[in-house]
């Protein structure tokens, strides 16, 4: 299964985008009123000195466009000076122009008067005109790297619904097409995207009108904004990577357009750890550009909205309000050095034999289904992704809506309540062709048509289920213990896997079955079949009767939990070769391959203290450090990352 790692500049002549979202400390969103060229020079210089090559810049719409048919000449002149100073600093910028939302506040040009941004043809025409005129003026400038239409438009365009289902997707797609076409008509040849955050239903499960399948053909890159807060350290570190993986189906370059932390919520030391984890994990997940939020702190703007009522927004900067570099800026610098060392534009992600199935119920709004089902898919697939990374398995996300791909040795369907009937038949076909297809049961989190939406539980899995109508079989133990009854992929018979029980009154339940053609691989603490395998053709279908991924997803500070051991065993049983692994699930292994044959191996620690990893290598391979010296062990500082080269021994 192919996994994307597409660069914005396919020629490789331009360095990967590495930068920050930018408002000058002189005024934040009001910087164009108090524009100070000397301060801009200082702010850009400290960024350039740390290896950054890009900013994302913003117009303030009420000031830029004081009337429906005029752009303020002073603001335009100041922006041109801003571009000149980027060029002098050896940097470029991505202008963003429909800016009506920023840092916890929305604002309008006075003349909007409540008009619909997407559905009102006159209002769309004003935005399109603005786009064309800005492109005519600035597209020829050497410092313009790309264009973004908006900033988090779902929040601005639907402030009541906050982008959750009240906006007509046909209006949004039409608006996007018209504004992007207007940019092009004005002479913009640089890459274009929308600045919407990539929060569409295909990623979040909530339809905000910005459907990625409709938008992707219009834009040149996908730009996720990721600020999720979690209840588990490893989930937190892999969140942005998971979002990047969910965007892989578009075939577009992925630029992590916004991410970051306020040092009001996290210490500076831990902010550095977070940056390091996000940068490296998203690279391994297919991102090829990074724009952190944001360049500076704004302590002296505490009385100015939005900072007055969202004071934590004062301290997202990678520098403080005097220009002093903070720890996250040094992380960006160090990451940039890694990108240069590996020559990222000529690297690729290796193909994978492991497919993690994303149910179409995440994005497809089937009749008489419940929105909670989409959230279940998002969370359980994410936990499956976490477990696969802990098992050092390079998974690809396979969307049911696009059809399951041929050629994988292992297909993982974590804690599934719903797949469509043809997909269940497809899994059986894949197993007949030699694949291992793993499915874990989940009844769903709510009581509407609770149970397995499978195309024949008994036939598919070689069992006889004993479900009772309208009831679940609750998991009453606090710990679910699965004990292997036979060897499985290197795990000997008698191995115990202990899972923390969790879920709702509906989902904290198991599937009671008896084997009817399947063999029992593991039993639970009460002697009931818990893991079963039905041989099909030259492959097999494996059923776990407990929602192990869902239970972990519903738990706080649970990772690592034993699902990674199960996945690793299934992979070995399916004949998948792993050239580099680490037994410690809190040291994640990843790989990129260069066009010249070099193989770069990442070791990413999830430990909050120093640790020494002991890699296990396939026969005939060796690891070498940055100086080419062989290594048998890898020393990692707290939440540290090492990138080594894999060679022949």
N, C-alpha and C positions, 0 to 999 in steps of 0.2 A: 504494500500500500504506500503510495507516494505521499510525502508530507512537504508542504511548501516552505521555502525560505527565500522569498522574492524581495529584491532590493528596489527602492524607488528609482534608482538610476541603473537600468539593466546593463549599461556599458561598463559600469564599475569605475568611471572616471571621477565621479564625485564621492567623497567620503560618506559613509552612512550618517543619517541625520542623528545628531546627539546634541541636545540643547534644553532650553527651558522656555516655559511660558513667561511672557515679559510684560510687566507694568513698571514704569519707573517709580522709584521711591519718592519722587517729588509729588506724586498725586494719585497713585493707583489708577483706577479707571478714569480719573480726571487729569491724567498726566499731560494731555494735550493742551489744557488750559494753562498749566504751569511748566511748560516744556523748558528744560534746561539742558542745552547741548553738552555742557561740561560734565554734568552728572551722567548723562547718557554715555559719554566716553568712558567714564570711570566704571560704570556698570558693565559695559560690554568688555572692557579690558580684563576685568577679573574673570569673566566667563571664558574669554579666549585664552587667557593664561592657564586655565585648567583644561584646555583641549576641546572646549565646546565650539561647535561650528554653526549653531542655529538658534534663533529665537522664534517663538510664535508671538506675533504682535496683534494688537486689537485696536480698531477704531471704537470710539464711544458714539453710538448712533445718534443720540439727541444732539450732540455737538457737531458731528460730521455733516448731518443732513438737516439743517434747521427748518427747511421748507421742503415740500414734496418734490420740487424740481430744481433743487440747488444743493451743491456741496460746498461747504465752507472753505474758502480759498486759503485762509490762515492755517487751518487744520491740515489741508493737503500739502502746503509748503513745509510744515513742520514734519509731516510724515516723510516727505522727500529728503529732508535733512537727516532724519532717522535712518533712512536707507543708505545715504551716503556714509554715515558713520559706521554702519555695519560693514560696508565694503572696505573702509579704511582699517577696520579691525580684523579683516579676513573672515567675516561671518556673513550669513544670510538670514532671511526671516520669512515667515509665512504670514502674510496679512490675513486677518479675520475681520469681516465687515458687518454682518448682521449681528451686532452685539447688543442684545437687549437683556441678557442675563449674565450675571457675574457674581460669584462668591456669596450667594445667598440673597440676592435682590434682583428684581426685574425692573427695567425702566424703558420708557417709550419715547420716541419723538412726539412732540406735543401735537402734531397733526395726525397721528394715527387714529386717535379717537375711537379706540375699541375695535377697529376693523380686523377681520380675520386675516392672519398673515399668509395662509395657504389658499383659502377658498374665495377671497375677495379679489377679483381680477385686477382692479385698480391697485390694490395694495401689493399684489405680486408684481405688477408692472413697475412700481416704484423701486422695489428691491432689485429687479432685473436691470433697470436703468442705472441704479447705483453700481451694480456689479460691472456693467459695461464701461461706465465712465472711469471707475477705478482701474480697470484693466488697461484702458487706453492710456492713462497717465503713467501707470507704474509697471506694467508688464515688461517693458523693455529694460528695466533696471537690473543690473547684474546681481543685486542683493536680494531679489525676490526669488525664493526657492520653490514656492508653491502657493496655493490659495486654499483658504478655508472659508466656506460660506458663512458659518455661524458659530456661536458658542452654545453648546447644549440646548439646541433649539427645541427639543421636546419639552423642556421645562418652561421656556419662554413662550412657546406657542400654545401651550396648554397649562397655564398656571393653576387652574382649578383641579384638573385631573392629574397634574404633575406628570403628564406623559404616560398615563396608564389607561388607555383604551377609549378616550373620548375624541380622538382626532381621526378623521377619515384618511386612510392610507392612500387612496387615489388622489386626494388633494395634495398630500405631502409629496408624492412622487412626481406629480405634475409641476408643483412649485420647484422642486429640486431640478427637474429637467430644464425648466425655463431659465432659472438663475444660472445654472452651470453653462447652458448654451450662450447666455448673455456674456458671461466671462470670456468664453472662447471667441465670441463675436467681437469683443473689445481687444483681442490680441493676446490673451493669456495662453501661452503654450506650456506653462509649468504644470506639474501635477496638481490636481484639484480633488478635494473631498468636502464633506458637509460640515464637520465639526459637531455632529449630533451625539457623539459619545458611543456609537455602535450599541445602543441600548434596545435594539429591535427585538421582536418576538423570537427570532431565531437564536438569540443569545440569552435573553432574560426570561422568556416564557410569557411576558406581558406585551400586548400589542399597543405600542405608543404611536402607531401610524408610520414610523420610520422603518419600514420592512426592508431588511437587508437584501433580500433576494431581488427586490425592485430597484434598490438604490445602487447596488454593486456595479451594474453595467454602466452607470453614469459617471462613476468616480474612478480615480486612479489609485487610491489606497483606502484601507479601512483604518479608522482612528479611534480605538477604544479609550474611554475614560474610566479608570478603575480606582474607586475609593472604598471598596467594600470593607466592612468591619466584621470579624469572625470571632468564634469562640474556641479556636484551636490554632496553635502556632503554625503547624505545617500547612493546614488549609489556608491560613493567612498568607504564607509565603508563596503558595502556588496559585492563589486566586487569579492574579493577572495573567499568569501563564495559561490557565484553563480558559479564560476569556479569549486569549489569542488562538488557542486550539479550536475553539468554537467558531472562529472566523476563517479557518483554513479552507472551508468549502467554497469560499468566494473566489479563490484563485488570485486574490489581489495581495499586494504587499500590505503588511500590518505594521502600522506605526503606533506605538503606545503614546497617544497624543496628550494624555494627562494621567499622572499618577503623582503621589507625594504624600507627605505627612506634615502636620503642624507640630512644632516642638512645644506646643501647649498640651498636646495629647501624648507625646512620646519624648523621652529624653533624646538629646542629640546623639548619644552613642547608639541607642536603639534605632533612631532614625537612619543612621548609617547602615546598620544591619539590614533594615527593611529595604533600603535602596539597593543594597548589594544583591539581596535575594531576588527582588523584582527584576532588576536588570538582567541578571544571568539566567533566571528561570524563563523569562519571556523570550530571550534570545533562543534558548533551546526549544521554545514552543512556537517559533516561527516569526517573531518580531524582528524587523530590520531597521527600526527607527525609534527614538525615545525622546520625549519632550516632557521634562519634569515640571510639576507645579510647585513653586515658581521661582523667579530669580532673586527676590529680596523680601525682607521683612518690612513692616510699615508702622513701627511703633508710634511715630509722630502723627499718624493719621487716625488715631483712636477715636476722634470725634467725628470722623467722616463716614457716612454710609458707604459700603455695607459693613465696614469694620466696627462701627459703633454697636450694632446689634448682633454681629457675628464676630466677637473679638478673637476667637481662635483663628480666624482668617488672617490675622496680623502676622502670623509666624510660620507660614509655609515656605519661606525663602530658603534658598541654598546659600544665601549670604544674609547677614543681619542688616539692620537699617543703616549701618555705617559702611557697608561693603565688605565686612570681614567674612571670609569664607567659612561656612559651616561644614560639618562632617559630610553631609550628603553631596556637596560639591566635590569633595575629594574622592568620593565613591564614583561619581560620574567621570572624573579624570582617570581613575584607575581602570574603569570599565572601557573607556575610550582607548587606552593603551592595549587592552586585550583585543579589541576589535581590529586595531592596526596590526597587532602581532599575527593574528590568524588570517588577515586579509579577507574580512567578512564577505565582500561582494563576490568572491570566488568560492565560497563555501556553500554546502548544502546539508540538509538533514538527511540522514540515511533512510532508505525505505524501511518499512516495518512489516513484520508478520503478525502483529497483534492489533486487532480492531476493537475499539471500545464503542459500543452501539449507543447512539443517541436516538431515543424513541421519537417518532414524528409527533407524538402528543406534546412535545415541548413547543412546537411552533404551529402545528396545524390545528385549527379550531373546528374539530369535528362536532357534529350535532349532538346536543344533549350530553356534553362532557363538562367537567368542572375545572375552573382555573387552577385549583390546587394540584391537579394532576401534572400540569406543566412545571410547577415548582418542585414536585417530587422528582421529575426527570432531571432538572437542573442540579439538584442537590445530590442525587444518587450517582449520576454520571461523574460529577466532580469528585465524590469520594472514591469512585472507581479509578479515576485519574490519579488521585493521591496514592492509592494503594499500588497502582502500576508503577508510578515513579519510585515508590519505596522498594519495589521489587526490581528496580533498574530495567524495567521493560519500556522500550520506546514505542508507546502506543500512538495510533492514529485514530481520530474520531470519525466514525462512520455513521452518517446520518441516514436513518431509515427512509426519510423522504426522498433521498437521492438513490436509493437502492444499495444494498450491501455489496461491497466490492468482492470480486474474485481474488483468490490467491493467498489469503491469509491463513496461517496455521491455527490461530486462536482468535475466537470471537467472544467478547465479554459483554454480557447483558446484565448489568448490576441492578439488583432489587427492582425488577420490572413488574409493574402492574399491567401495562398496556403496550402491545405492538399490534399492528394490523394483521389480519388473518394471512394475507400473502407473505408477510415477513416470517411468520412462524413456519410456513412451508419452505421458505427460502433457507432458513436455518437448517432444516432437515436436509435439503439439497446440498448445502455446503458440507455438512457432516458426512453425507454419502460420498462426497468427493475427497474426503480425507481430513477435513478440519475438525478441531475440537470446538464445540459451541457450548459455552457456559452460560447458564441462566440461574439467577437467584430470585426466589419468590418474594413478592410484596403484595399485600392486599390493598394498599392505598391508605392515605392518611384520613380520609373522610368516609362516611357511611353510604354515599350514593353509589349504587352498583359496586359495592365492595367485593373484591375477589379477583382472581386471575382472569384477565381478558386474553386468554390463550385459545388457540385453535385446536383444542382437544388436549387437555393435560395428560390423560392416561396414555393415549397413543403416542404422543410426542416424546414423553419421557420414560415410557415403559413401566408405568406404575398404575396403581388403583388409589385414587384419592378418596378420603372419607369426610369431606367438608359437609357441614350442615347449613341448610339455607338460612340466610339472615344472621348468621353467627360467625364469629372468628374463633380460632383456637389460640387463646392468649398465651403469651410467653410469661410464665409466672416466676421463673428464676431471674435473679439479678444478673447472673452470668450464664451465657449460653456456651456450653462446652461441646465441641465436636471432636470425637476421637476416631482416628483413622482405623479402619478394620483391615486394611491392606496397604501395601506400599503405594505411594503416589508421587511420581516425579521427584524422587530423592528424599521425600519425607517417609520415614519408616512407619509401618503399622504400629499403632499404639500412641502415635503423636497426638497431643491434645492442643486444640486451638480454642482459646477462651475469648469470647466476645462479650462486651458490655451490652446488656439489653437496654433498649430505649425505643421511643416512638409514641404514637398516640394510642388511644384505646382501640383504634382500628388497625394501625400498622404494626403494633407490637404483638405480632401473631405469626404463627408458622403454618406450613402446609402439611397436613397429616397424610401420609401415603404409605402404601405397602408396595414392595417391588413386584412387578409383573413383566418380567423380561429384562429389567435393569439389574445391575449389580450394585450392592451397597458398598460405598467407599468409606463412609463415616456414619456414626450414630451420635445422637445427642445424649445428654446426661440421664435420660430416662430410657435409653436403649432403642429409641425410635430412629428409623432411617432419616438421615439429615443431609447426606451427600450421595447421589446416585449417578451411575453412568449407564447409558444405553448405547451399545455399539450399533452404529449405522454405517453400512457400506464399509469404507476403509477409515472412517472417522468415528466420532462419538458426540453425544449430547449429554452434558453434565448438569444435573439439577441440584441446587442447594435449596433446601426447604425453609431456610431462615433468611430474612432480609438483612444480611450482615452489613452491606454497605449503607443501607438506610439507617440501621441502628447506630453506626458510627457517625453518619451525617447528622443525626439528631442528638449527638453527645458533645459535651464540651471537653476540650483538652484530652482527646481520646487517641490521637495519632502519635506514634504508629500503633496500629492494632493488627490482628493476625491475618487480615485479608491479603496482605502482601505475600505472606507465606503460601497461601492457597493459590494466588495468581502465579507465583514463581513455579510452584509444583506443576500446575496445569501447563505452563509454557514448556517446562522441561519434558513433560509427558507428551506434548505435541511435537517435540523434536526441534524446538527453537534454540538456536545457538546464541549464547551471550558471551561476547569476548571479554567484557570487564564487568565484574560485579563486586559488591561489598556486602558482607553479611549483615552489617549494621544498617537497619532501615532508616536511620536518621542521617545517613550519608547517601545522598542521591547521586547517581551516575548518569551522565548524558554525553552525547557525542555530536560533533559536526565534522564533515569531511571536506577537505579542500580539493579543488580540481586537479592539483598536481599529485594527489594520492595521500597527502598527509592526513592523519586522523587525530583530532583534538578531543580529549576526554575531560569532562568536567566532574569534579568532586565538590558537592555542595552540602555543607554541614547544616543540620537542623539542631545541633547541640548548642546550648547557651554557655558552654565551657569548651576549652581546648580539647581536641580528640585526635587520636592517630588512627587513620583508616588503614585497613589491610586488604588491598584489592586482590581478587582472585581472577587470574588471567587465563584465557584459553591457551592451549599448548602452542609454543612457538612465538609468543608475543611478549613484549616488554614495554614498560612505561619509562619515559624519560622526562626530566625536568626542563626548565627553561634554558638551561645550559647544555642540554643533551646528555646529562648524566643519568644512568639507570636508577630507578627508585623501586624499592620493595614495599615501602610504607609511605603514607601521605599524611603529613602533619597539617592539621587545620585549626585555626583559631576559632573563637566563638562565632557561630554562624558564618564561618569562613568559606571561601571558594578557591580552589586551585584548578588550573587548566594545564594539563600535561599532554604529551604526545605519545601515541601508541605506535610502536614500531615492531618489526620482527626482532626476535631475541638475538 
